[in-house]
Amino acid sequence: MAAPVTNDQSWFFALALGVSFLKCLLINAYHSTDFEVHRNWLALTHSLPAAQWYYEATSEWTLDYPPLFAWFEYGLSHIARFFDKEMLVVQNLNYASPATILFQRLSVIVADVVFFYAVKECCKCLREDKGKYLLGKPSFILTVLLLWNFGLIIVDHIHFQYNGFLFGVLLLSIARHFQNRHFEGALLFSILLNLKHIYLYIAPAYGIYLLRCFCFTQSNADGSLQWRSFSVVRLVTLGTIVLSTFSVSFGPFIALGQLPQASMTGGLVQEFQHSVLPSVSPLATLVCTVLSILPALFRIWHRPNGARGFLRCLVICALGSFMFGWHVHEKAILMAILPLSLLAVESREDARIFLILSITGHYSLFPLLFTTQELPIKILLLLLFTIFSLTSLKTLFRKGGALLNPLEATYLLGLIPLELICEFVYPLTVWQKTFPFLPLMLTSIYCALGVTYAFIRLYISLLTCSDSTKKIKTQ
């Protein structure tokens, strides 16, 4: 029988230590070219003056993140020299000594402390009923869903990136808005934009929410906007916070006349012209993206529904950009899955959407790990995360029957034969050499159905939710 809940939250530290131990076990696992990307950034920020950071092109993996992340790499480089100085030589391309691997892996693990703190702050924003057992406690479920998130583990600690650190800043910003600490939330998001440009996807949700719910201090009884309540002081203060952050980040490079280089974050991408299907231009994807998120932005402007409505709009902006954006990476699905976890432990409908999106979205990350030795790892980790998500959310919302209807459950179960075909059956067929892209195409199409369905369900939930629904408390 599950142990009763006490005020002791040692379980949080146990979960944090447990996942950190798992990450340590993955230190010698496969790593992608992103490992060399970040090693090169360590080398050039350490060895060269800032004036040359965005011009150095010895490696094809030139620095293409905003300035604050460059300074983050610069700070790490001063610790890296105690492990292996050779990793900090710009000319040492594809350098991956055991000490280098150890340092870079540990740097990701240690940086996740920011994520741990953010998760703990998010748990404080949840409304909980006293006397529940641990496995039925929303904060415990949320902690597992975030700290042990399958996508973060394989993307950061096998594939290699610093998403946990970055998502920590994002979740902390969201928590501050739930706690009515809007200046801090705005500052954190401004910092995040100067760490990685991809978070521009969700900037519209931040802008509309802060203007509507913070700069306008009152609403009418029906929830509509009270124009006379506009606060110029709050708007100016928010503007000062944002401009100050960008000035600190880009200021030195503006002084050097390098703003175009420092703000260029396109990265190294491949562009193809389609042979059969019509090619899609960046402008077309921009128009589709804007159209996909406009209804959500209008909704939180006219009927904000507090921080919970903002969070739902944020997830929709992330999904809309993921589905319609130009050159979107598979990892971007995590920008929707992680924030949605907060809603999933508070609402039955959101739990349903979360299960569909997280299982489908996480499975879509499988092609990132294509080596044989990582196959059992990714299958086992996804199974464990999925089983916990299903059982814990089912326990949390045990009243009202099954969370998934038969059609939804059948769709998710279809991922099993899809994996068997792509990994074990298709490589043995004669089509493997002629059409090697088919498994990836099947995975993309099948997962796109689930993501699109979740996107539609989220929109329905946003547009039909009541303004009086207060599932998450503010402080």
Salt bridges, closest charged atoms under 4 A:
ASP34 OD2 - HIS159 NE2 3.27
GLU36 OE1 - ARG39 NE 2.88
GLU73 OE2 - HIS38 ND1 2.73
ASP112 OD2 - LYS23 NZ 2.68
ASP112 OD2 - HIS157 NE2 2.96
GLU121 OE2 - LYS124 NZ 2.84
GLU121 OE1 - ARG176 NH1 2.80
GLU128 OE1 - LYS137 NZ 3.08
ASP129 OD2 - LYS132 NZ 3.80
GLU184 OE1 - ARG176 NE 3.08
GLU184 OE1 - ARG181 NH2 3.04
GLU330 OE1 - HIS329 ND1 3.12
GLU349 OE1 - ARG352 NH1 3.33
GLU349 OE2 - ARG457 NH2 3.03
ASP350 OD2 - ARG308 NH2 2.84
ASP350 OD1 - ARG312 NH1 2.54
GLU408 OE2 - ARG352 NH2 2.56
GLU423 OE2 - LYS378 NZ 3.52
ASP467 OD1 - ARG299 NH2 3.80
ASP467 OD2 - ARG303 NE 3.72
